[in-house]
Amino acid sequence: MSNIPVDLKYSKSHEWVRLNDDGSVTVGISDSAQDQLGDMVFIEVPEVGQTVTAEEACAVVESVKAASDVYAPVSGEIVEVNERLSDAPETVNTDAYGEGWLFRMQPVDAAELDALLDADAYQAFLDSEAH
């Protein structure tokens, strides 16, 4: 069973979303996703100020196994990126839900967050993918 914090929302493309007090959201890839990808070797984050739409590829994580797109879970503007990942991409492997976050964004429509999965629904989705 993967580590799936109940206070986060999840997308079917394996991003997690944490709603921040200021209305922005922090985005990363799930523990399950980093586990499947293996050891991270490079992470390309989006540009601050970039506007993205929900489900648009906006970042790339490269591991020893593969390169994978990271998709915006909601539409909005990128307001901050995790600069530390350029020197320490393995942080995504060791702390996917903490220091391994990828970017923060300001959603244009908070209602889009309601379309994301809660922890139970994400676990059910992972279970369905495994079969």
DSSP file (Angstrom, degrees, kcal/mol; ACC not computed):
  #  RESIDUE AA STRUCTURE BP1 BP2  ACC     N-H-->O    O-->H-N    N-H-->O    O-->H-N    TCO  KAPPA ALPHA  PHI   PSI    X-CA   Y-CA   Z-CA
    1    1 A M              0   0    0      0, 0.0   122,-0.0     0, 0.0     2,-0.0   0.000 360.0 360.0 360.0 131.8    0.0    0.0    0.0
    2    2 A S        -     0   0    0      1,-0.1     2,-0.8   121,-0.1   121,-0.0  -0.279 360.0 -99.9 -74.2 161.5    1.3    3.4   -1.0
    3    3 A N        +     0   0    0     -2,-0.0    28,-0.5     1,-0.0    29,-0.3  -0.770  49.5 171.0 -80.3 111.8    1.7    6.3    1.3
    4    4 A I        -     0   0    0     -2,-0.8   119,-0.1    27,-0.1   118,-0.0  -0.820  24.3-145.4-130.1  91.3   -1.3    8.5    0.5
    5    5 A P    >   -     0   0    0      0, 0.0     3,-1.0     0, 0.0   114,-0.0  -0.295   8.1-142.1 -57.9 137.1   -1.9   11.4    2.9
    6    6 A V  T 3  S+     0   0    0      1,-0.2   113,-0.3   112,-0.1   114,-0.1   0.641  93.8  66.7 -77.9 -13.8   -5.6   12.0    3.5
    7    7 A D  T 3  S+     0   0    0    111,-0.1    12,-0.4   112,-0.1    -1,-0.2   0.427  93.0  75.7 -87.7   3.5   -5.2   15.9    3.6
    8    8 A L  S <  S-     0   0    0     -3,-1.0   111,-0.4    10,-0.1     2,-0.3  -0.676  71.4-133.2-110.1 164.8   -4.2   16.0   -0.1
    9    9 A K  E     -A   17   0A   0      8,-2.3     8,-2.4    -2,-0.2     2,-0.3  -0.802  23.9-154.4-109.2 158.9   -6.1   15.7   -3.4
   10   10 A Y  E     -AB  16 117A   0    107,-2.5   107,-3.3    -2,-0.3     2,-0.3  -0.945   7.8-143.5-136.6 152.7   -4.8   13.6   -6.3
   11   11 A S    >   -     0   0    0      4,-2.1     3,-1.7    -2,-0.3   105,-0.1  -0.767  30.5-116.0-109.6 161.3   -5.1   13.4  -10.1
   12   12 A K  T 3  S+     0   0    0     -2,-0.3    -1,-0.1     1,-0.3   104,-0.0   0.597 116.5  63.9 -72.2  -9.2   -5.3   10.2  -12.2
   13   13 A S  T 3  S-     0   0    0      2,-0.1    -1,-0.3    58,-0.1    58,-0.2   0.225 123.3-105.6 -96.4  13.6   -1.9   11.3  -13.7
   14   14 A H  S <  S+     0   0    0     -3,-1.7    16,-2.9     1,-0.3     2,-0.3   0.704  73.1 137.6  76.3  25.7   -0.4   10.8  -10.2
   15   15 A E  E     - C   0  29A   0     14,-0.2    -4,-2.1    18,-0.1     2,-0.3  -0.752  40.9-145.7 -91.8 150.0    0.1   14.4   -9.1
   16   16 A W  E     -AC  10  28A   0     12,-2.4    12,-1.6    -2,-0.3     2,-0.4  -0.850   8.9-156.3-110.6 155.3   -0.8   15.5   -5.5
   17   17 A V  E     -AC   9  27A   0     -8,-2.4    -8,-2.3    -2,-0.3     2,-0.5  -0.996   6.5-167.2-135.4 128.2   -2.2   18.8   -4.6
   18   18 A R  E     - C   0  26A   0      8,-2.4     8,-2.4    -2,-0.4     2,-0.5  -0.974  20.6-136.1-115.4 123.0   -2.1   20.6   -1.2
   19   19 A L  E     - C   0  25A   0     -2,-0.5     6,-0.2   -12,-0.4     2,-0.2  -0.664  23.4-148.9 -77.7 125.4   -4.3   23.6   -0.7
   20   20 A N    >   -     0   0    0      4,-3.2     3,-2.0    -2,-0.5    -1,-0.0  -0.537  25.0-107.6 -93.5 161.8   -2.4   26.4    1.0
   21   21 A D  T 3  S+     0   0    0      1,-0.3    -1,-0.1    -2,-0.2     4,-0.0   0.773 117.8  56.0 -59.3 -28.2   -3.8   29.0    3.4
   22   22 A D  T 3  S-     0   0    0      2,-0.1    -1,-0.3     1,-0.0     3,-0.1   0.377 122.1-102.1 -88.4   5.7   -3.4   31.8    0.8
   23   23 A G  S <  S+     0   0    0     -3,-2.0    -2,-0.1     1,-0.4     2,-0.1   0.287  86.9 119.0  93.0 -11.6   -5.5   29.9   -1.8
   24   24 A S        -     0   0    0     82,-0.2    -4,-3.2    -5,-0.1     2,-0.4  -0.340  56.1-134.5 -77.6 169.2   -2.5   28.7   -3.8
   25   25 A V  E     -CD  19 105A   0     80,-2.9    80,-2.6    -6,-0.2     2,-0.4  -0.975   1.3-141.5-127.5 144.2   -1.8   25.0   -4.2
   26   26 A T  E     -CD  18 104A   0     -8,-2.4    -8,-2.4    -2,-0.4     2,-0.4  -0.860  23.5-160.7 -99.9 137.7    1.5   23.1   -3.9
   27   27 A V  E     +CD  17 103A   0     76,-3.2    75,-2.8    -2,-0.4    76,-1.6  -0.950  21.7 144.5-126.4 139.7    1.9   20.3   -6.5
   28   28 A G  E     -C   16   0A   0    -12,-1.6   -12,-2.4    -2,-0.4     2,-0.4  -0.853  48.5 -86.1-149.3-173.6    4.2   17.2   -6.6
   29   29 A I  E     -C   15   0A   0     71,-0.4   -14,-0.2   -14,-0.3   -15,-0.1  -0.825  49.9-102.4-104.0 149.4    4.1   13.6   -7.8
   30   30 A S     >  -     0   0    0    -16,-2.9     4,-2.5    -2,-0.4     5,-0.2  -0.146  23.7-114.4 -67.9 160.3    2.7   10.9   -5.6
   31   31 A D  H  > S+     0   0    0    -28,-0.5     4,-2.1     1,-0.2     5,-0.2   0.878 119.5  55.1 -59.1 -38.8    4.7    8.4   -3.6
   32   32 A S  H  > S+     0   0    0    -29,-0.3     4,-2.1     2,-0.2    -1,-0.2   0.914 108.1  48.5 -61.2 -43.6    3.3    5.7   -5.9
   33   33 A A  H  > S+     0   0    0      1,-0.2     4,-2.3     2,-0.2    -2,-0.2   0.930 112.1  46.7 -65.1 -46.2    4.5    7.6   -9.0
   34   34 A Q  H  X S+     0   0    0     -4,-2.5     4,-2.2     1,-0.2    -1,-0.2   0.872 111.4  53.4 -65.4 -33.5    8.0    8.2   -7.7
   35   35 A D  H  < S+     0   0    0     -4,-2.1    -1,-0.2    -5,-0.2    -2,-0.2   0.906 110.7  45.8 -66.3 -41.6    8.2    4.5   -6.6
   36   36 A Q  H  < S+     0   0    0     -4,-2.1    -2,-0.2     1,-0.2    -1,-0.2   0.865 114.8  48.0 -68.1 -36.2    7.3    3.3  -10.1
   37   37 A L  H  < S-     0   0    0     -4,-2.3    28,-0.8     1,-0.2    29,-0.3   0.843  98.3-152.9 -75.5 -33.5    9.7    5.7  -11.8
   38   38 A G     <  +     0   0    0     -4,-2.2    -1,-0.2    -5,-0.2     2,-0.2  -0.517  51.1   7.5  90.9-163.4   12.7    4.9   -9.6
   39   39 A D  S    S-     0   0    0     -2,-0.2    25,-1.9    24,-0.1     2,-0.2  -0.327  74.0-131.1 -63.7 122.1   15.7    7.1   -8.7
   40   40 A M  E     +G   63   0B   0     23,-0.2    23,-0.3    -2,-0.2    50,-0.1  -0.498  30.9 170.4 -72.8 137.8   15.2   10.7  -10.0
   41   41 A V  E     +     0   0B   0     21,-3.3     2,-0.3     1,-0.4    22,-0.2   0.573  65.7  12.8-120.5 -20.1   18.1   12.1  -11.9
   42   42 A F  E     -G   62   0B   0     20,-1.8    20,-3.4    47,-0.1     2,-0.4  -0.967  55.5-165.9-159.2 140.8   16.7   15.4  -13.4
   43   43 A I  E     -G   61   0B   0     -2,-0.3     2,-0.6    18,-0.2    18,-0.2  -0.990   5.1-161.9-133.4 126.3   13.6   17.5  -12.8
   44   44 A E  E     -G   60   0B   0     16,-3.0    16,-2.5    -2,-0.4    14,-0.0  -0.928  15.8-165.6-106.7 114.3   12.5   20.3  -15.2
   45   45 A V        -     0   0    0     -2,-0.6    14,-0.1    14,-0.2    36,-0.1  -0.587  24.4-100.4 -96.5 160.3   10.0   22.6  -13.5
   46   46 A P        -     0   0    0      0, 0.0     2,-0.3     0, 0.0    -1,-0.1  -0.187  44.1 -91.1 -71.8 171.8    7.8   25.2  -15.2
   47   47 A E    >   -     0   0    0     11,-0.1     3,-1.9     1,-0.1    31,-0.3  -0.639  40.0-109.4 -82.7 139.4    8.6   28.9  -15.4
   48   48 A V  T 3  S+     0   0    0     -2,-0.3    31,-0.2     1,-0.2     3,-0.1  -0.506 109.3  29.2 -63.5 135.2    7.3   31.2  -12.7
   49   49 A G  T 3  S+     0   0    0     29,-3.2    -1,-0.2     1,-0.4     2,-0.1   0.213  88.1 135.6  95.4 -14.4    4.6   33.3  -14.3
   50   50 A Q    <   -     0   0    0     -3,-1.9    28,-3.0    28,-0.1     2,-0.5  -0.439  49.1-140.1 -67.1 137.9    3.6   30.6  -16.8
   51   51 A T  E     -E   77   0A   0     26,-0.2     2,-0.3    -2,-0.1    26,-0.2  -0.881  25.1-178.0-100.9 130.9   -0.1   30.1  -17.2
   52   52 A V  E     -E   76   0A   0     24,-3.1    24,-2.6    -2,-0.5     2,-0.3  -0.893  19.6-134.8-127.3 156.2   -1.2   26.5  -17.5
   53   53 A T    >   -     0   0    0     -2,-0.3     3,-2.2    22,-0.2    19,-0.3  -0.792  44.6 -80.0-106.9 155.8   -4.5   24.7  -18.0
   54   54 A A  T 3  S+     0   0    0     -2,-0.3    21,-0.1     1,-0.3     3,-0.1  -0.247 117.4  14.8 -54.4 136.2   -5.7   21.7  -16.2
   55   55 A E  T 3  S+     0   0    0     17,-3.6     2,-0.4     1,-0.3    -1,-0.3   0.518  92.5 136.5  73.8   9.6   -4.1   18.4  -17.5
   56   56 A E    <   -     0   0    0     -3,-2.2    16,-2.7    16,-0.3     2,-0.3  -0.712  62.9-115.1 -84.8 135.3   -1.5   20.4  -19.5
   57   57 A A  E     + H   0  71B   0     -2,-0.4    14,-0.3    14,-0.2     3,-0.1  -0.548  49.9 155.9 -66.6 126.7    2.1   18.9  -19.3
   58   58 A C  E     +     0   0B   0     12,-3.0     2,-0.3    -2,-0.3    13,-0.2   0.442  55.4  28.3-136.1  -4.5    4.1   21.6  -17.5
   59   59 A A  E     - H   0  70B   0     11,-1.4    11,-3.0   -14,-0.1     2,-0.4  -0.957  62.6-141.2-150.6 165.9    7.1   19.8  -15.9
   60   60 A V  E     -GH  44  69B   0    -16,-2.5   -16,-3.0    -2,-0.3     2,-0.5  -0.999   5.0-163.2-135.2 135.0    9.2   16.8  -16.5
   61   61 A V  E     -GH  43  68B   0      7,-2.7     7,-2.9    -2,-0.4     2,-0.5  -0.978  10.8-163.2-114.6 129.2   10.7   14.3  -14.1
   62   62 A E  E     +GH  42  67B   0    -20,-3.4   -21,-3.3    -2,-0.5   -20,-1.8  -0.945  11.7 175.0-114.8 130.1   13.5   12.0  -15.3
   63   63 A S  E     -G   40   0B   0      3,-3.3   -23,-0.2    -2,-0.5   -25,-0.1  -0.637  51.2 -92.7-118.7 179.8   14.5    8.9  -13.5
   64   64 A V  S    S+     0   0    0    -25,-1.9   -26,-0.1    -2,-0.2   -24,-0.1   0.742 127.3  41.7 -64.4 -21.0   17.0    6.1  -14.3
   65   65 A K  S    S-     0   0    0    -28,-0.8     2,-0.3     1,-0.3    -1,-0.2   0.845 124.6 -23.9 -93.7 -39.6   14.0    4.3  -15.9
   66   66 A A        -     0   0    0    -29,-0.3    -3,-3.3     2,-0.0     2,-0.4  -0.983  51.0-109.4-164.9 164.8   12.1    7.0  -17.9
   67   67 A A  E     -H   62   0B   0     -2,-0.3     2,-0.4    -5,-0.3    -5,-0.2  -0.943  38.4-172.9-106.0 135.1   11.2   10.6  -18.4
   68   68 A S  E     -H   61   0B   0     -7,-2.9    -7,-2.7    -2,-0.4     2,-0.2  -0.982  21.9-122.3-132.4 140.7    7.6   11.5  -17.5
   69   69 A D  E     -H   60   0B   0     -2,-0.4     2,-0.5    -9,-0.2    -9,-0.2  -0.490  18.9-144.5 -73.5 149.1    5.5   14.6  -18.0
   70   70 A V  E     -H   59   0B   0    -11,-3.0   -12,-3.0    -2,-0.2   -11,-1.4  -0.972  19.0-146.8-112.7 132.5    4.0   16.2  -14.9
   71   71 A Y  E     -H   57   0B   0     -2,-0.5   -14,-0.2   -14,-0.3   -17,-0.1  -0.755  18.7-109.6-105.9 144.8    0.5   17.7  -15.6
   72   72 A A        -     0   0    0    -16,-2.7   -17,-3.6   -19,-0.3   -16,-0.3  -0.566  23.1-153.2 -66.6 125.2   -1.1   20.7  -14.0
   73   73 A P  S    S+     0   0    0      0, 0.0     2,-0.3     0, 0.0    -1,-0.2   0.772  77.7  11.1 -74.0 -24.0   -3.9   19.4  -11.8
   74   74 A V  S    S-     0   0    0    -21,-0.1     2,-0.3   -20,-0.1   -18,-0.1  -0.908  90.1 -92.5-142.2 167.6   -5.8   22.6  -12.2
   75   75 A S  S    S+     0   0    0     -2,-0.3    33,-2.1    34,-0.2    34,-0.6  -0.620  70.5  90.4 -83.1 145.0   -5.7   25.7  -14.4
   76   76 A G  E    S-EF  52 107A   0    -24,-2.6   -24,-3.1    31,-0.3     2,-0.4  -0.993  70.2 -54.4 163.7-165.4   -3.7   28.7  -13.1
   77   77 A E  E     -EF  51 106A   0     29,-1.8    29,-2.7    -2,-0.3     2,-0.5  -0.888  42.9-121.1-111.2 136.1   -0.5   30.6  -12.9
   78   78 A I  E     + F   0 105A   0    -28,-3.0   -29,-3.2    -2,-0.4    27,-0.3  -0.631  34.5 172.4 -72.4 122.4    2.8   29.1  -11.6
   79   79 A V  E     +     0   0A   0     25,-2.5     2,-0.3    -2,-0.5    26,-0.2   0.616  61.0   8.1-109.8 -17.0    3.8   31.3   -8.7
   80   80 A E  E     - F   0 104A   0     24,-1.5    24,-3.0   -33,-0.1    -1,-0.3  -0.973  57.9-156.8-161.0 147.6    6.9   29.4   -7.3
   81   81 A V  E     - F   0 103A   0     -2,-0.3     2,-1.4    22,-0.2    22,-0.2  -0.931  32.6-109.4-126.1 155.2    9.1   26.4   -8.3
   82   82 A N    >   -     0   0    0     20,-2.4     3,-1.5    -2,-0.3     4,-0.3  -0.669  34.2-178.0 -85.6  91.2   11.2   24.2   -6.1
   83   83 A E  G >  S+     0   0    0     -2,-1.4     3,-1.6     1,-0.3     4,-0.5   0.771  72.4  72.0 -61.6 -28.1   14.7   25.4   -7.1
   84   84 A R  G >> S+     0   0    0      1,-0.3     4,-1.7     2,-0.2     3,-0.8   0.755  82.7  71.2 -62.3 -23.0   16.4   22.8   -4.8
   85   85 A L  G <4 S+     0   0    0     -3,-1.5    -1,-0.3     1,-0.2   -42,-0.2   0.746  84.0  67.6 -69.4 -21.3   15.4   20.0   -7.1
   86   86 A S  G <4 S+     0   0    0     -3,-1.6    -1,-0.2    -4,-0.3    -2,-0.2   0.865 114.7  29.3 -65.6 -32.7   17.9   21.1   -9.8
   87   87 A D  T <4 S+     0   0    0     -3,-0.8    -2,-0.2    -4,-0.5    -1,-0.2   0.665 135.7  29.5 -95.7 -20.4   20.7   20.1   -7.4
   88   88 A A    ><  +     0   0    0     -4,-1.7     3,-1.9     1,-0.1     4,-0.2  -0.468  59.6 158.1-140.7  65.1   18.8   17.3   -5.5
   89   89 A P  T >  S+     0   0    0      0, 0.0     3,-1.7     0, 0.0     4,-0.4   0.768  71.0  73.7 -62.0 -23.3   16.2   15.6   -7.7
   90   90 A E  T >> S+     0   0    0      1,-0.3     4,-1.9     2,-0.2     3,-0.8   0.647  73.4  83.8 -66.6 -12.2   16.3   12.6   -5.5
   91   91 A T  H <> S+     0   0    0     -3,-1.9     4,-2.6     1,-0.3     9,-0.3   0.840  82.7  61.4 -57.0 -32.4   14.4   14.6   -2.9
   92   92 A V  H <4 S+     0   0    0     -3,-1.7    -1,-0.3    -4,-0.2     4,-0.2   0.866 106.3  46.1 -62.4 -35.1   11.3   13.6   -4.8
   93   93 A N  H <4 S+     0   0    0     -3,-0.8     3,-0.3    -4,-0.4    -2,-0.2   0.886 119.0  38.8 -72.9 -39.1   12.1    9.9   -3.9
   94   94 A T  H  < S+     0   0    0     -4,-1.9    -2,-0.2     1,-0.2    -3,-0.2   0.746 135.0  15.1 -87.8 -23.5   12.9   10.5   -0.3
   95   95 A D    ><> +     0   0    0     -4,-2.6     5,-2.3    -5,-0.2     3,-1.5  -0.391  66.3 164.2-149.7  62.8   10.2   13.1    0.6
   96   96 A A  T 3 5S+     0   0    0     -3,-0.3   -67,-0.2     1,-0.3    -1,-0.1   0.811  82.4  38.5 -55.9 -35.6    7.5   13.1   -2.2
   97   97 A Y  T 3 5S+     0   0    0    -69,-0.1    -1,-0.3     4,-0.1    -5,-0.1   0.423 126.4  30.3 -99.2   1.4    4.9   14.9   -0.1
   98   98 A G  T X 5S+     0   0    0     -3,-1.5     3,-1.3    -7,-0.2    -3,-0.1   0.381 130.2   2.3-120.2-105.5    7.3   17.3    1.7
   99   99 A E  T 3 5S+     0   0    0      1,-0.3    -3,-0.1    -8,-0.1    -7,-0.1   0.616 119.5  72.7 -66.4 -11.8   10.6   18.8    0.4
  100  100 A G  T 3 < +     0   0    0     -5,-2.3   -71,-0.4    -9,-0.3    -1,-0.3   0.236  65.9 132.6 -89.7  14.7   10.1   17.0   -2.9
  101  101 A W    <   -     0   0    0     -3,-1.3   -73,-0.3   -73,-0.1   -16,-0.1  -0.278  44.3-154.7 -61.8 154.2    7.2   19.3   -4.1
  102  102 A L        -     0   0    0    -75,-2.8   -20,-2.4     1,-0.3     2,-0.3   0.877  57.2 -18.6 -99.7 -51.4    7.6   20.6   -7.7
  103  103 A F  E     -DF  27  81A   0    -76,-1.6   -76,-3.2   -22,-0.2     2,-0.4  -0.981  48.3-130.8-155.4 163.7    5.8   23.9   -8.0
  104  104 A R  E     -DF  26  80A   0    -24,-3.0   -25,-2.5    -2,-0.3   -24,-1.5  -0.936  27.6-176.6-117.4 144.8    3.1   26.1   -6.5
  105  105 A M  E     -DF  25  78A   0    -80,-2.6   -80,-2.9    -2,-0.4   -27,-0.2  -0.963  28.7-127.6-140.4 157.6    0.3   27.6   -8.5
  106  106 A Q  E     - F   0  77A   0    -29,-2.7   -29,-1.8    -2,-0.3   -82,-0.2  -0.914  34.0-136.8-103.8 108.3   -2.6   30.0   -8.1
  107  107 A P  E     - F   0  76A   0      0, 0.0   -31,-0.3     0, 0.0     3,-0.2  -0.330   6.7-151.9 -65.8 145.6   -5.7   28.3   -9.4
  108  108 A V  S    S+     0   0    0    -33,-2.1     2,-0.4     1,-0.3   -32,-0.1   0.722  90.8  29.0 -85.2 -23.6   -8.1   30.4  -11.5
  109  109 A D    >   -     0   0    0    -34,-0.6     3,-2.2     1,-0.1     4,-0.4  -0.863  63.7-164.8-141.2 102.7  -11.1   28.3  -10.5
  110  110 A A  G >  S+     0   0    0     -2,-0.4     3,-1.4     1,-0.3     4,-0.5   0.736  86.4  74.0 -60.4 -21.6  -11.0   26.7   -7.0
  111  111 A A  G >  S+     0   0    0      1,-0.3     3,-1.1     2,-0.2     4,-0.5   0.783  82.0  69.7 -63.2 -25.5  -14.0   24.5   -8.2
  112  112 A E  G X  S+     0   0    0     -3,-2.2     3,-1.1     1,-0.3     4,-0.3   0.807  88.4  64.6 -61.8 -27.2  -11.5   22.5  -10.3
  113  113 A L  G X  S+     0   0    0     -3,-1.4     3,-1.4    -4,-0.4    -1,-0.3   0.829  92.0  63.3 -63.5 -30.7  -10.0   21.2   -7.0
  114  114 A D  G <  S+     0   0    0     -3,-1.1    -1,-0.3    -4,-0.5    -2,-0.2   0.739  94.1  61.3 -66.8 -21.9  -13.3   19.4   -6.4
  115  115 A A  G <  S+     0   0    0     -3,-1.1    -1,-0.3    -4,-0.5    -2,-0.2   0.612  87.9  94.4 -80.4 -11.6  -12.8   17.3   -9.5
  116  116 A L  S <  S-     0   0    0     -3,-1.4     2,-0.2    -4,-0.3  -105,-0.2  -0.346  83.3-100.4 -79.0 163.3   -9.6   15.8   -8.0
  117  117 A L  B     -B   10   0A   0   -107,-3.3  -107,-2.5    -2,-0.1     2,-0.1  -0.543  25.5-136.0 -84.1 144.8   -9.6   12.5   -6.1
  118  118 A D     >  -     0   0    0   -109,-0.2     4,-2.6    -2,-0.2     5,-0.2  -0.388  41.8 -88.9 -85.2 178.1   -9.4   12.2   -2.3
  119  119 A A  H  > S+     0   0    0   -111,-0.4     4,-2.4  -113,-0.3     5,-0.2   0.889 127.2  48.2 -59.0 -43.3   -7.1    9.7   -0.7
  120  120 A D  H  > S+     0   0    0      1,-0.2     4,-2.2     2,-0.2    -1,-0.2   0.917 113.2  47.3 -64.7 -42.9   -9.6    6.8   -0.7
  121  121 A A  H  > S+     0   0    0      2,-0.2     4,-2.3     1,-0.2    -1,-0.2   0.875 111.8  51.0 -66.9 -36.7  -10.5    7.4   -4.4
  122  122 A Y  H  X S+     0   0    0     -4,-2.6     4,-2.7     2,-0.2    -2,-0.2   0.910 109.6  50.0 -67.4 -40.7   -6.8    7.6   -5.4
  123  123 A Q  H  X S+     0   0    0     -4,-2.4     4,-2.6    -5,-0.2    -2,-0.2   0.915 110.8  49.7 -61.6 -42.3   -6.1    4.3   -3.6
  124  124 A A  H  X S+     0   0    0     -4,-2.2     4,-2.2     2,-0.2    -2,-0.2   0.901 110.3  50.9 -63.1 -40.2   -9.0    2.7   -5.4
  125  125 A F  H  X S+     0   0    0     -4,-2.3     4,-2.0     2,-0.2    -2,-0.2   0.926 110.7  48.3 -62.3 -45.2   -7.7    4.1   -8.7
  126  126 A L  H  X S+     0   0    0     -4,-2.7     4,-1.6     1,-0.2    -2,-0.2   0.914 110.9  51.3 -60.9 -42.4   -4.2    2.7   -7.9
  127  127 A D  H  X S+     0   0    0     -4,-2.6     4,-0.6     1,-0.2    -1,-0.2   0.898 109.5  49.8 -61.6 -40.2   -5.8   -0.7   -7.1
  128  128 A S  H >< S+     0   0    0     -4,-2.2     3,-0.6     1,-0.2    -1,-0.2   0.848 109.3  51.7 -69.3 -33.4   -7.7   -0.7  -10.4
  129  129 A E  H 3< S+     0   0    0     -4,-2.0    -1,-0.2     1,-0.2    -2,-0.2   0.812 103.7  59.3 -69.8 -29.7   -4.5    0.1  -12.3
  130  130 A A  H 3<        0   0    0     -4,-1.6    -1,-0.2     1,-0.2    -2,-0.2   0.664 360.0 360.0 -74.9 -16.4   -2.7   -2.8  -10.6
  131  131 A H    <<        0   0    0     -4,-0.6    -1,-0.2    -3,-0.6    -2,-0.2   0.448 360.0 360.0 -99.6 360.0   -5.2   -5.4  -11.9
